Amino acid sequence: MLINPKSDAAPSAHDRVYRGLRSQIMYGELAPGVALTLRGIGTEFGVSMTPAREAVRRLVAEGALSLSSSGRVSTPELSNERIEELAALRALIEVELASRAMPRAHIALIDRLQSINGTISEVISNRDAVGYIRANLEFHRTLYLRAQAPAMLAMAETVWLQLGPTMRALYGRLRRTEAPHYHRLIIAALKAGDEPGLRLAVRSDVTQGLRMLAA
């Protein structure tokens, strides 16, 4: 029997850098317009320039980083038009994911969403923007995993990735003092088996803040 020697291997240096940078960008650890260098990335992750370059190339292709004609790499500063476009994509994709998740939304899932919402309230009280983004996306991902639509969820995550730095700027502007109102409406709709109410709550939740930022 042949054994794949890479099946249990540790992630490659490129993959480790990619995943680490991807997480930083998606969760708003980097603000819009922050410049990155291959040397700096290599130093941070303890790798050579080659895996740093490969990770950056991959993230540029996903729209998570911007590459100027001069070769400058930075987190994107999104125009109002781009924010509107990504908000519309979130509404389309995430409403469909939520709708597909509803038939599998058992009490354990609802309890988990309520628990995550409690965490969101805690990080808001601590003025922790990165913690807020991380917990907010966990709320949505936890629900959407029940849709059993991995290709659609991957598309949603690509949109989240492109929006990460902008979301950090958004939450700094909103000055929230409690978990999003629409999260409670999402949970209530799941409890009631109210699909139209769920679709409306998700659409409102994923677009309202972004459209305020673009206004």
Secondary structure, DSSP 8 states (H G I E B T S, - for coil): ----TTTT----HHHHHHHHHHHHHHTTSS-TT-EE-HHHHHHHHT--HHHHHHHHHHHHHTTSSEE-TT--EE-----HHHHHHHHHHHHHHHHHHHHHHGGG--HHHHHHHHHHHHHHHHHHHTT-HHHHHHHHHHHHHHHHGGG--HHHHHHHHHHHHHHHHHHHHHHHHH---SS-HHHHHHHHHHHHT-HHHHHHHHHHHHHHHHHHHH-
